[in-house]
């Protein structure tokens, strides 16, 4: 299984960004997947989870601002981030079981 995250970048506070995770070797429509993040100098933090039925759950820190979705035809997972804050600055990872992508850097700064 390979997980390829992309789409990170620099965004101003209050802005939006969508990161993607292209998956190979596993059918995303049949599996739950997670997003995690690691901010500089901090521990790994759970961001959210999407179930096979498409229902997602989120950490309190991002609830109402972040949305997890997927495109089954493209076997791709998405993390839509809105109303971004400087404290959202981190490397974002998509994961499935013990499989992790390389992460994509999101920086929120003016």
Secondary structure by P-SEA (a helix, b strand, c coil): cbbbbcbbbbbcccbbbbbbbbbccccccccccbbbbbccccccccccccccccbbbbcccccccbbbbbcccccbbbbbbcccccccccbbbbbcccccccbbbbbbcc
